[in-house]
Amino acid sequence: MFDWFKKKNKLERLREKYKYLMKKSYRQALFNKKESDKTNRKARKILLELRKLELNSLH
């Protein structure tokens, strides 16, 4: 019930942002390939950052 009061850590925020951008990229691909590619590049940068953080948290 009170999940919206819970603070999200950086990994959770990045996962949500990545998921949002990938969905947006897919929707854009139906109409505008250039914009879709741009959004996909942003999502990939976030994915790389996410992977770095996950690896750092394991060590």
C-alpha beads as a LAMMPS data file, in Angstrom:
LAMMPS data file: protein, C-alpha beads

59 atoms
58 bonds

1 atom types
1 bond types

-500.0 500.0 xlo xhi
-500.0 500.0 ylo yhi
-500.0 500.0 zlo zhi

Masses

1 110.0

Atoms # bond

1 1 1 0.000 0.000 0.000
2 1 1 2.784 2.393 0.861
3 1 1 5.206 1.380 -1.883
4 1 1 5.044 4.830 -3.399
5 1 1 6.616 6.224 -0.214
6 1 1 9.533 3.845 -0.518
7 1 1 12.726 5.406 -1.845
8 1 1 14.199 3.702 -4.887
9 1 1 17.902 3.125 -5.189
10 1 1 19.882 4.065 -8.261
11 1 1 19.739 0.570 -9.789
12 1 1 15.940 0.452 -9.595
13 1 1 15.617 3.903 -11.148
14 1 1 17.972 2.980 -13.989
15 1 1 16.096 -0.273 -14.646
16 1 1 12.805 1.601 -14.883
17 1 1 14.282 4.252 -17.148
18 1 1 15.815 1.575 -19.404
19 1 1 12.520 -0.288 -19.606
20 1 1 10.643 2.939 -20.409
21 1 1 13.101 3.939 -23.146
22 1 1 13.012 0.511 -24.769
23 1 1 9.221 0.578 -24.913
24 1 1 9.323 4.091 -26.318
25 1 1 11.892 3.039 -28.912
26 1 1 9.722 0.132 -30.015
27 1 1 6.661 2.372 -30.417
28 1 1 8.679 4.943 -32.350
29 1 1 10.097 2.296 -34.679
30 1 1 6.661 1.832 -36.171
31 1 1 6.618 5.423 -37.432
32 1 1 10.043 7.026 -37.242
33 1 1 13.192 4.894 -37.489
34 1 1 15.586 7.770 -36.859
35 1 1 13.958 8.783 -33.562
36 1 1 13.719 5.137 -32.557
37 1 1 17.468 4.688 -33.078
38 1 1 18.203 7.775 -31.015
39 1 1 16.049 6.530 -28.141
40 1 1 17.610 3.084 -28.414
41 1 1 21.112 4.598 -28.090
42 1 1 20.037 6.368 -24.894
43 1 1 18.680 3.099 -23.538
44 1 1 21.911 1.265 -24.368
45 1 1 23.967 3.880 -22.491
46 1 1 21.747 3.370 -19.470
47 1 1 22.138 -0.402 -19.800
48 1 1 25.932 -0.070 -19.781
49 1 1 25.790 2.121 -16.682
50 1 1 23.423 -0.352 -15.045
51 1 1 25.796 -3.247 -15.746
52 1 1 28.738 -1.309 -14.299
53 1 1 26.810 -0.585 -11.110
54 1 1 25.694 -4.198 -10.796
55 1 1 29.265 -5.449 -11.196
56 1 1 30.526 -2.954 -8.622
57 1 1 27.879 -4.007 -6.163
58 1 1 28.959 -7.656 -6.457
59 1 1 32.565 -6.904 -5.478

Bonds

1 1 1 2
2 1 2 3
3 1 3 4
4 1 4 5
5 1 5 6
6 1 6 7
7 1 7 8
8 1 8 9
9 1 9 10
10 1 10 11
11 1 11 12
12 1 12 13
13 1 13 14
14 1 14 15
15 1 15 16
16 1 16 17
17 1 17 18
18 1 18 19
19 1 19 20
20 1 20 21
21 1 21 22
22 1 22 23
23 1 23 24
24 1 24 25
25 1 25 26
26 1 26 27
27 1 27 28
28 1 28 29
29 1 29 30
30 1 30 31
31 1 31 32
32 1 32 33
33 1 33 34
34 1 34 35
35 1 35 36
36 1 36 37
37 1 37 38
38 1 38 39
39 1 39 40
40 1 40 41
41 1 41 42
42 1 42 43
43 1 43 44
44 1 44 45
45 1 45 46
46 1 46 47
47 1 47 48
48 1 48 49
49 1 49 50
50 1 50 51
51 1 51 52
52 1 52 53
53 1 53 54
54 1 54 55
55 1 55 56
56 1 56 57
57 1 57 58
58 1 58 59
